[in-house]
């Protein structure tokens, strides 16, 4: 039973992680198509929130042993680079 719950949890978490990470560029693109800089900035902040959500799901996946420490650290480093790029846009 634990294996089934663990597998379902992994599928749920993977889905949430993908959704959060895909939201980052999607919000940047949507904001870039807006008429005003204010709207663009609003979507950049939404993208930043999605990136923070992505970081949380990486942390959770590691805590639940779905990711090794090395995998989680590699993903954290990628989010840091992405945060830096996003900060530059903002």
Contact map, one row per residue, 1 for C-alpha under 8 A:
111110000000000000000000000000000000000000000000000000000000000000000000000000000000000000
111111000000000000000000000000000000000000000000000000000000000000000000000000000000000000
111111100000000000000000000000000000000000000000000000000000000000000000000000000000000000
111111110000000000000000000000000000000000000000000000000000000000000000000000000000000000
111111111000000000000000000000000000000000000000000000000000000000000000000000000000000000
011111111100000000000000000000000000000000000000000000000000000000000000000000000000000000
001111111110000000000000000000000000000000000000000000000000000000000000000000000000000000
000111111111000000000000000000000000000000000000000000000000000000000000000000000000000000
000011111111100000000000000000000000000000000000000000000000000000000000000000000000000000
000001111111110000000000000000000000000000000000000000000000100001000000000000000000000000
000000111111111000000000000000000000000000000000000000000000000000000000000000000000000000
000000011111111100000000000000000000000000000000000000000000000000000000000000000000000000
000000001111111110000000000000000000000000000000000000001000100000000000000000000000000000
000000000111111111000000000000000000000000000000000000000000000000000000000000000000000000
000000000011111111100000000000000000000000000000000000000000000000000000000000000000000000
000000000001111111110000000000000000000000000000000000001000000000000000000000000000000000
000000000000111111111000000000000000000000000000000001001100000000000000000000000000000000
000000000000011111111100000000000000000000000000000000000000000000000000000000000000000000
000000000000001111111110000000000000000000000000000000000000000000000000000000000000000000
000000000000000111111111000000000000000000000000011011000000000000000000000000000000000000
000000000000000011111111100000000000000000000000011001000000000000000000000000000000000000
000000000000000001111111110000000000000000000000000000000000000000000000000000000000000000
000000000000000000111111111000000000000000000010010000000000000000000000000000000000000000
000000000000000000011111111100000000000000000111011000000000000000000000000000000000000000
000000000000000000001111111110000000000000000010000000000000000000000000000000000000000000
000000000000000000000111111111000000000000000010000000000000000000000000000000000000000000
000000000000000000000011111111100000000000110110000000000000000000000000000000000000000000
000000000000000000000001111111110000000100110010000000000000000000000000000000000000000000
000000000000000000000000111111111000000000000000000000000000000000000000000000000000000000
000000000000000000000000011111111100000100100000000000000000000000000000000000000000000000
000000000000000000000000001111111100001111110000000000000000000000000000000000000000000000
000000000000000000000000000111111100000100000000000000000000000000000000000000000000000000
000000000000000000000000000011111110000100000000000000000000000000000000000000000000000000
000000000000000000000000000001111111101100000000000000000000000000000000000000000000000000
000000000000000000000000000000001111101100000000000000000000000000000000000000000000000000
000000000000000000000000000000000111111100000000000000000000000000000000000000000000000000
000000000000000000000000000000000111111110000000000000000000000000000000000000000000000000
000000000000000000000000000000000001111111000000000000000000000000000000000000000000000000
000000000000000000000000000000100111111111100000000000000000000000000000000000000000000000
000000000000000000000000000101111111111111110000000000000000000000000000000000000000000000
000000000000000000000000000000100000111111111000000000000000000000000000000000000000000001
000000000000000000000000000000100000011111111100000000000000000000000000000000000000000000
000000000000000000000000001101100000001111111110000000000000000000000000000000000000000000
000000000000000000000000001100100000000111111111000000000000000000000000000000000000010011
000000000000000000000000000000000000000011111111100000000000000000000000000000000000000001
000000000000000000000001001000000000000001111111110000000000000000000000000000000000000000
000000000000000000000011111100000000000000111111111000000000000000000000000000000000000000
000000000000000000000001000000000000000000011111111100000000000000000000000000000010010000
000000000000000000000000000000000000000000001111111110000000000000000000000000000000000000
000000000000000000011011000000000000000000000111111111000000000000000000000000000000000000
000000000000000000011001000000000000000000000011111111100000000000000000000000100010000000
000000000000000000000000000000000000000000000001111111110000000000000000000000000000000000
000000000000000000010000000000000000000000000000111111111000000000000000000000000000000000
000000000000000010011000000000000000000000000000011111111100000000000000000000000000000000
000000000000000000000000000000000000000000000000001111111110000000000000000100100000000000
000000000000000000000000000000000000000000000000000111111111000000000000000000000000000000
000000000000100110000000000000000000000000000000000011111111100000000000000000000000000000
000000000000000010000000000000000000000000000000000001111111110000100001001100000000000000
000000000000000000000000000000000000000000000000000000111111111000000001000000000000000000
000000000000000000000000000000000000000000000000000000011111111100000000000000000000000000
000000000100100000000000000000000000000000000000000000001111111111100000000000000000000000
000000000000000000000000000000000000000000000000000000000111111111111001000000000000000000
000000000000000000000000000000000000000000000000000000000011111111000000000000000000000000
000000000000000000000000000000000000000000000000000000000001111111100000000000000000000000
000000000000000000000000000000000000000000000000000000000000111111110000000000000000000000
000000000100000000000000000000000000000000000000000000000000111111110000000000000000000000
000000000000000000000000000000000000000000000000000000000100110111111111000000000000000000
000000000000000000000000000000000000000000000000000000000000010011111111000000000000000000
000000000000000000000000000000000000000000000000000000000000010000111111100000000000000000
000000000000000000000000000000000000000000000000000000000000000000111111110000000000000000
000000000000000000000000000000000000000000000000000000000000000000111111111000000000000000
000000000000000000000000000000000000000000000000000000000110010000111111111100000000000000
000000000000000000000000000000000000000000000000000000000000000000001111111110000000000000
000000000000000000000000000000000000000000000000000000000000000000000111111111000000000000
000000000000000000000000000000000000000000000000000000000100000000000011111111100000000000
000000000000000000000000000000000000000000000000000000100100000000000001111111110000000000
000000000000000000000000000000000000000000000000000000000000000000000000111111111000000000
000000000000000000000000000000000000000000000000000000000000000000000000011111111100000000
000000000000000000000000000000000000000000000000001000100000000000000000001111111110000000
000000000000000000000000000000000000000000000000000000000000000000000000000111111111000000
000000000000000000000000000000000000000000000000000000000000000000000000000011111111100000
000000000000000000000000000000000000000000000000000000000000000000000000000001111111110000
000000000000000000000000000000000000000000000001001000000000000000000000000000111111111000
000000000000000000000000000000000000000000000000000000000000000000000000000000011111111100
000000000000000000000000000000000000000000000000000000000000000000000000000000001111111110
000000000000000000000000000000000000000000010001000000000000000000000000000000000111111111
000000000000000000000000000000000000000000000000000000000000000000000000000000000011111111
000000000000000000000000000000000000000000000000000000000000000000000000000000000001111111
000000000000000000000000000000000000000000010000000000000000000000000000000000000000111111
000000000000000000000000000000000000000010011000000000000000000000000000000000000000011111
